[in-house]
Amino acid sequence: MTAMTVKPAMTVPTKPGEWPLFLIVEHLSKPLPSSLLETKRLGGKTISYIPWHKACLVLDKYAPGWQWEVRSIHTTAGDLFLVGRLSIPTSEGVIYREATGTNSLTETSYGDASSNAESMAFRRAASKFGLALYLYDK
């Protein structure tokens, strides 16, 4: 009988495409530390969310090599609509999810319309891989 080599359990991937999609989604779906979340008032309720720049940090850890691409931007008289694609290299190949973001061109808000719409689309695409998806259940 030959000795079997046992690999130590990896805590995070060390290079792009190392993990299969199910492992990436499993780790991205875990509840986030409260230090990564922020809150805002929306429709009379206080909601928790992950800002785009903190979502980048989580993706860097569990989905190294991820890429973000703005696919299209359209405007009407009052709104901007943006479609973005988040691509993640996995051991099965590059997997992507697309999402939309919108922002008013007429109402004043923090930041500009395109940045706000892109942030929304990015966070929505990341949630399709499980990142902070549990926050939408509330």
N, C-alpha and C positions, 0 to 999 in steps of 0.2 A: 504494500500500500504506500502511496506517495503522500507527502505532506501537502496540505492545501494552504495556499497563501490567502490570507484574509486582508482585504484593504480596509484601512481605518475609515470610519464614516466621515464624509465631507460635510462641513457645516455650510459652506457656500461654494458656488462654482468659481474656478480660478481663471477660466478663459471662456470666450464666446463659444456657444454650441456644445458645451460640455454636458449640460443637463437636458433631459427630455422635457417636453412641454409640461407634462403632469407635475413634475417636481418644481418647476418654476411657478406654476399656478398655485400649487400647494403652499409654497413659501410666501408668495405675494398675497395670498388670501388670509394669512394670519392677522389677527388684530395688531394694529400699530401702536407703538408707545405714544402716550399722550403728548410727548414733546414734539412729535412730528405733525400734530394736528393743530388746526386753528378753528375758530368759530366765527360765524357771521349771522346777521339777522336777514331772514328771507321769508317774505310772506307772513310776517308776524311771529315767526318761529326762529329759534336759535339753532343753527345746524353746525355740525362738525364736518370739516373737510381737510384734505391734504393739499397744501399749496403745490403748484407745479414744480418749484425748485426742490422741495423735499421729496416729491415723487421721483425726481431724477436720482436722488441719492439711494432710494430703495431699489430702483431699477438697476443702478450701477452695481449694487451688491448681489442681487439675485438673478439678473439678466444681463451680464456684461456683454457689451457690443450692441446694445439696443440702438435703434435709430428712429428719429422722428422726421416726418416729412409733411409739409402743408401741400395737400393735393389740389385744393381749389378754394377760391374766395369769390363770393358773389354778394352784391349789394342790391337793396331795393331803396326806395326813397327814405326809409327810416331804419333799416337794419342791415347788419353785416352777417353773412353766413360763411363759415369756414369748415372744410373737411380736412382732417389730418389722418395720417397713418403711422402707427407705432409698429415697428418690426423688431422681432426678438429672435436671435439665432438660437436654435435648439439642436439637440442631437439628431432630430428628424429633419432638420432644414430650417430655413427662416420662415417664421410664422408671423402674420400681421393681423392687426385689428384696426378698423377705421371708425371714426366717430365725428360728430358734428359739434360745433360751438356757434353760438350767436351772441350778438351784442347790439344794443341800440346805437344808432348814429346820431340820434337827436337828444337823448337823455344824458345828463352829465353823470359820470361815475368815475371811480378811481381808475387810472390808466386809460389807454386808448382802446377803441373798439376792436381793432385787430388783435392786439395783445390779449385782451379779455376773452375773445372768441377762441383764440388759439389755446389759451390756458384751459378753457372749458373742454375743448375737443381733446387735448392731450390727457387730461385727467379722466375723461370718459373712456378713451381708448385704453388707458392703463387699467381702468376698472374692468374692462372686458377680459383682461388677463388675471383678474382677481384683486388687484391693488385697491384697498379701501372700499371694496364692493359692499362689505357689510354695513358701511355708513349709509347706504341708500335704503336699507331696510327700515330705518327709523322714520 
